[in-house]
Amino acid sequence: MENSVRIKVSKKSCEMNHQGAVDSMAQESIKGLQKLLAANKRKLADVPVVKISRNVCKNILNTIGSQQPESGGILLGPIGSNDVTDFFFDNRGSCTGISYSPDCTTLKQKMKAEWLPAGIDMKGFVHSHPGRLDGLSVGDMTYINRLLDINDDMAMFIAPIVIPQEFRMRPIVVLRDKPRVPREARLDVF
């Protein structure tokens, strides 16, 4: 009889200890998830946001997204803002299948005669790459840095890459204070 009481007490004690261990593990898991969530919120806060109109996204995918790789255009928006409200497809740019060079003459003329008087200016360029190459090339970075150097009012250069093969666009920016580092961005479509 004495042994059976001890066994019952011991079983009860084990069940209580087991439940306590489970509760403790659950609390530690919750703490770990809270830390992970806080870290992800900090990371998300560090991701630059590009506000872009739905029509611009559609126009980009319907022009650049439907062409052979290495076509492009200029992203435009209100002066004093980083919002992208307009897009001009550069159908006269030089496209070789492995490189895109804007038609600078036409773009400069339009900037001076149309866009600046209308209160919009350049926010960046969008162009496509072949295959699944969705990052900026060394040539892209050189060109972007030259444009940042001569446009000292730009806090960031918006440079999304379109992958026609997958009909998608990867948002990338280059920040003025870190001009050698392309950064993944988040699109906020309005």
C-alpha positions in Angstrom: 0.0 0.0 0.0 2.8 2.3 0.9 4.5 1.7 -2.4 1.3 2.4 -4.4 0.9 5.7 -2.7 4.4 6.6 -3.5 4.0 5.6 -7.1 0.8 7.7 -7.4 2.6 10.7 -5.8 5.5 10.2 -8.0 3.3 10.0 -11.2 1.5 13.1 -10.1 4.7 14.8 -9.5 6.1 13.8 -12.9 2.9 15.0 -14.6 3.2 18.3 -12.9 6.9 18.6 -13.7 6.2 17.6 -17.3 3.4 20.3 -17.6 5.7 22.8 -16.0 8.4 22.0 -18.6 5.9 22.3 -21.4 4.8 25.7 -20.1 8.3 26.8 -19.7 9.2 25.7 -23.3 6.1 27.4 -24.6 7.0 30.6 -22.9 10.6 30.4 -24.3 9.2 29.8 -27.8 6.9 32.8 -27.5 9.8 34.9 -26.4 11.9 33.7 -29.3 9.1 34.4 -31.8 8.6 37.9 -30.3 12.3 38.6 -30.7 12.2 37.3 -34.3 9.1 39.4 -35.1 10.8 42.5 -33.6 14.0 41.8 -35.7 11.9 41.4 -38.8 10.0 44.7 -38.1 13.4 46.4 -37.8 14.6 44.9 -41.1 11.3 45.8 -42.8 11.7 49.4 -41.5 15.2 49.5 -43.1 13.9 48.5 -46.5 13.4 51.6 -48.7 9.8 52.1 -49.9 9.1 53.1 -53.5 5.6 54.6 -54.0 4.5 53.9 -57.5 1.2 54.2 -59.3 -0.6 51.1 -60.5 -0.7 52.6 -64.1 3.1 53.0 -64.1 3.5 49.3 -63.1 1.1 48.2 -65.9 2.8 50.4 -68.5 6.2 49.0 -67.5 5.1 45.4 -67.7 3.2 46.0 -71.0 6.2 47.7 -72.7 9.5 46.6 -71.2 7.9 43.3 -70.0 6.8 42.4 -73.5 10.1 43.3 -75.2 13.3 41.4 -75.6 15.6 41.9 -72.6 17.6 45.2 -72.3 14.9 47.7 -73.1 14.0 50.5 -70.7 12.5 53.8 -69.8 12.6 56.7 -67.4 10.6 56.9 -64.1 9.1 60.3 -63.3 7.3 61.9 -60.5 6.5 65.2 -58.7 9.5 67.5 -58.0 10.4 67.2 -54.3 9.0 63.7 -53.9 10.2 60.2 -54.5 6.8 59.1 -55.8 6.7 57.5 -59.2 3.6 58.8 -61.1 4.8 58.6 -64.7 6.8 56.4 -67.0 8.2 57.1 -70.5 9.2 54.0 -72.5 12.4 54.8 -74.3 11.6 53.2 -77.7 14.6 55.0 -79.3 17.2 53.8 -76.8 20.0 51.5 -77.9 19.0 47.9 -77.0 21.4 45.1 -77.9 20.0 42.1 -76.0 22.9 42.4 -73.5 22.8 46.2 -72.9 20.5 49.1 -72.8 21.6 52.7 -73.3 19.0 55.5 -73.1 18.3 57.9 -75.9 19.7 60.8 -73.8 19.1 63.4 -76.5 15.3 62.8 -76.6 15.0 62.4 -72.8 16.9 65.7 -72.2 14.6 67.5 -74.7 11.5 66.1 -73.1 12.8 66.9 -69.6 13.4 70.5 -70.5 10.3 71.1 -72.7 7.6 68.9 -71.1 8.4 67.3 -67.8 10.0 70.0 -65.7 7.5 72.7 -66.8 4.8 70.2 -65.7 6.4 69.8 -62.3 7.8 66.3 -62.7 11.4 65.1 -62.9 13.4 62.0 -63.0 13.2 59.4 -60.2 15.2 56.7 -61.9 15.3 54.3 -64.8 13.8 50.9 -65.2 15.1 48.3 -67.7 15.1 44.6 -68.3 17.7 41.9 -68.1 17.9 38.5 -69.8 17.1 35.2 -68.1 16.7 35.6 -64.4 19.4 38.2 -63.8 17.5 40.5 -61.5 20.3 42.5 -60.0 22.1 45.7 -61.2 25.2 45.1 -63.2 28.5 47.0 -62.8 27.6 49.1 -65.8 24.2 49.9 -64.3 25.9 51.0 -61.1 28.4 53.2 -62.9 25.6 54.9 -64.8 23.4 55.3 -61.7 26.3 56.8 -59.8 27.0 59.3 -62.6 23.4 60.4 -62.5 23.4 60.7 -58.7 26.5 62.9 -59.0 24.8 65.3 -61.4 21.4 65.3 -59.7 22.2 66.3 -56.2 18.5 66.7 -55.3 17.9 62.9 -55.6 18.0 61.1 -52.2 17.6 57.8 -54.0 17.8 56.5 -57.5 15.0 54.0 -58.3 16.2 51.3 -60.6 13.9 48.3 -60.9 14.8 45.4 -63.1 12.2 43.7 -65.2 12.5 40.0 -66.1 10.4 39.6 -69.2 10.8 35.8 -69.2 9.0 35.7 -65.8 6.8 38.8 -66.3 8.0 40.3 -63.0 9.8 43.4 -61.7 12.3 43.5 -58.9 12.4 46.8 -57.1 15.9 48.1 -56.4 17.2 51.5 -55.3 20.5 53.1 -54.8 20.7 55.6 -51.9 22.7 58.8 -52.2 24.4 58.1 -48.9 25.4 54.6 -50.0 25.9 55.0 -53.7 27.9 51.7 -54.2 25.3 49.5 -52.7 22.1 48.5 -54.5 19.3 47.8 -52.1 16.2 45.7 -52.4 13.1 48.0 -52.1 9.4 47.5 -51.3 6.8 48.7 -53.8 3.9 50.6 -52.3 1.4 50.7 -55.2 -1.2 53.4 -55.2 
